[in-house]
């Protein structure tokens, strides 16, 4: 998880540098121009994970726009806790976790102007909402365990098995398996999502988008998704999120 966070922060810094440099190169752009299209990249961090998205917007007028978006996010259950392996050379694992979760979303939405940016600069505030389809990918967890050696008595060897809370405990778990272990056993749970957000646009030039979005998201899956052992599978995935938005506006 630590490595993933480092990668996410590094991407965030790079994207903010690129957009800042682009703004510097595009000095003199007329701030009164109203563009008809917007292509946006989004980096997302939320109360249960992180992800990325792409948003294509059709600007109807100075006050209203419609958009299509597609993106993904990881999901971490509140009860997950990292456990260090007692054995050297093995990865830490999350005891009791049944599946790694990845959520893919695609949907449509609208955005409305709340407060226009002053002509001398500042922050523009917009409100948006969107809804669409969700796909939850649940990949089973595999762990390395100690099993009796069939060739030697009173001896044990390493084996890679799908995590089973009834058989695998602190005593025989060596560590987490490879990230791709169980990939072909991934189950897909279809559902729907809806979200509401507030966008704070602070870009200096009108042809370049640079904003922060804060909001809430709810995914609903009719067939409950199992995540943690000894806990009920989940139908509802609720999270608060922060989006870092960057991109450009243009006319066709």
N, C-alpha and C positions, 0 to 999 in steps of 0.2 A: 504493500500500500504506500510505503514511504517513497519508493522509486516512482510510482505513478504520480504522486503529488509533485515530486521534483520535475518530472516531465511536463506536467500541466502548467506549473509556474513558469518554466522556461519558455513554453509556447506562448503563454500570456505575455511575457516580457517582449518576446520577439515581435508579436503582432502589434503591440502598442508602439514599439519602436518604428515598425514599418509604416503605420498610419501617421505617426508624428512626422516622419521624414517625408511622406507623401504630401502632407499639409504644407510643409515648408516649401516643397517644390511647386505647389499650386497657388502661390500667392497671387493676389489680384483678382480672384474669381468673384464675380458679381453675386452678392448675397441675396439679391432680389429675384434671381432666376428660380422658377418652379420647374423641377424636373418631373418626368413622367414614370421613371422606373428606378428601382433601387435593388442592388445585389449586395447581400450582407453575409458575412461570416460571423459565427457566434461561438464564443467559448463559455461554457456553463459550469458553475459550481453550485451545488445545492446541499440541502441538509442531509442527504443520504448518498452523495456521490459526486461525479463530475462527468462532463461530456462535451459535445460539440454539435453544431447545427448549421444549416444553410437556409436563408430566407430570401425569397424573391418577392418584391413588392411592386404593386401597380398603384401609383399615386393618382388618385382621382381629382383632387383639388388641394388647396392649401390646408384644408382641415381634416380630410379623410383619405385613407388608403386601405387597400386590401392586400393580403399576402398569402403565399404558400410557403410552408416550412417543412423541413425534414431534418431529423437529428437523432442522436442516441445519448443515453446516459447509463452509467453504472448505478447499482443500487446496493447499499449497505444497510443491513438490518440493525436496529438499535441495540440488539442483544449480542452482536458479534464482538468477540474479544480475541485478540491475538495471543496465542500460547507459544512459548518458546519450547523447542524440542529439548528433551533430556539428552539427546544423542548428538554428538558433533557431526557436522557435515550435512545436516538436514535442514530444510526450510521450516520456519515457524508455520503454524496452522491455526485455524479458527475452530476450536472444539465445539462440536454440535452443529456446525454449518453443513447443510445438505447440498445446496446448489449455489453456484455463482450466478448472479443476475445481470443481464444487460437488457435495456428497454429501448426499442426503436419506435419513434413517433413520426407520423406524417399527417398534416392537417392544414386547414385554412383558417384565416383570422382577419380581423379588421383593427385599425388603429385610428385614434381620434386625437386631435390637438386639444390640449387643456390650457396651456399657457405658452404663447409665442415668445420666441427669443427676442430680446430688445435689439434694436438696430446697431447698438454699440457693442453687442456681444453678450454672452451670459449663457443661461441654460434654458432650453425649451423642454416642456413637459408634455408627454403624450400618454394616453391610456390605451391599452390593447387587450384583446381577448382572442383566443383561438381554441379550436377543438378538432378532433380527428381520430385516427386509428392508432392503437398501440399494439406492439408485439413484444411480449416478454420472453426472452430466451433464458432458460434455466439449464445450466450445464452442471452435471453432477460432480461433486468433489471426490477426488481420489487421494488416498494417503498411502505412504509406505508403512508397512507393519512388520512385526516379528512373527514368524510362523515356525512351528517345529520342523527341523530338518529331517526329511524322510530317509536320508542316507546315514545320519549319525544320531545316536541317542543322546539326549540331554544337550542338544545343540539347536540353534535357531538360525534362520536365514531371512533375508529381506524379501518382501513381496509387495506388489502394487495392487491395491484393491479399492473398489468403490466404498466410500465411507458408509458404515453401517453402525448406528449408535448402539445397537444391541450387542455388537461383537467387538467393536473397536473402542478402547478406553485409553486413559493416560498411560497405562502400563505397556500396551503393545503398539501404540502409534509412534513411529519414528519421526515423521514429518510429512509435509504436504507434497503431493505428487506434482508432476509436470503440468504446466498451464494448459497444455492441449489434451491432457488425459481426460477421457470422457466426452470429448468434443462431438463425436458421432452419436452420442446418446442424449444430446441436447433436446429438450422438449420446448415447444413453442406454445405460448398461451395468448390468444388474441383478446383484445379489449379495446377500450376507448379512453380518451383523455380530454381534459379541459384545463385551461389555465388563464389567469388574469395577471397582467403586469403593468407597471408604471415605468416609462422610458424617460431618461434624463439625457437629452441630446446636448452635448457640449462642444461639438466640432466647430472650428472657427470658420470653415468654408462650406458653402452650401452643397458643393458637388461631392464632398467627402463625408461619409457618415462616421460618427464617433460617439458612442453612447454607452450608458449603463442602464440595465433593466433589472428591476426588482419585482418579484411576484410569487405567486403560489401555483402549484400544479397538482392535479389529481388524476391518477390512472385507475381505471376500474376494469377488473378482469372477472368475467362470469365464472370461470373455472379457477378456483383458488390456487395460488402458487406456493409450494412448499419451500421454505428457506432454512429454518432452524428446526432441529430435532426437538421433540417434546413441546412444540408450539404449534398452534393452529396455522394452517396455510393461510395466506393473505389474499383477499380480494381487492383491497384498497391500498394504494400507494400514494401517500400525501407527502409533499415536500415544499419547502421554501427554496427559492432559487435566486441567483445573481448571474446575469448575462453580461459579458463584455462584448460589445457589438462594434464591428468595423466593416467598411465597405465603400461603395461609391454610388452616386446617383447620375443618371444620364437620360438623354432623350433619344428615341429611336428615329 
